[in-house]
Amino acid sequence: MSALAELRQHKDVNSLKSALHQLCSEFGRITRLDILTAMHEGTKQAICFLRLERPEQEQVLMKTLGVGRFGGEVVFVLNLNVPVATEGSGPSSQWADSDIYD
């Protein structure tokens, strides 16, 4: 199973954050992690923005995950494994708490 497929198995932002820290620890220390949750066509998504200590570490992470960069940050979108009620679940988004590490 790919790393992104494993991350998609999480149902909430807290467990996703923990999994991201564990995954990224083999590439370097996360210095910034922001997660925006959104509903898109009945699917809960997590839009992840992260930074590692060095650009070289980010390059290896991006190659491993098959993701890219936007505005200087590594960015990727995950469809979370969450059942969503179809009634009244139009498009919406919400920032999760941000983690900034020194």
Steps between C-alpha positions, in 0.01 A plus 500: 500500500638843410568763765215718370260205505593437862440865587153481341398239759484764774162634601597814689757778488674404825577145389602632156742748662654224705541280191654789304755564775588130506527479121703820465740410782700286256551807276552773760326702768171672412533872566147591394184299446161644409199290408187639338200267508240531227195326361513435127228304321402318819857410594689642797844617392812611682715752315844475657764774487835418658860611522807305605824647628683487165386519136700184423290307752182637343617389154545141619161505673327640190659235278405222742137613528466618141381844611599857421565843640279808509605836638819353644326221692457131427128460426275199449134412532371186667149360483442388859335171589194661657137414428319822414128565527372607160219722628615855566865422431572763237847638436674633806849543638663562834858551617618251758732619777846582370817357645815710479814352646815683594 
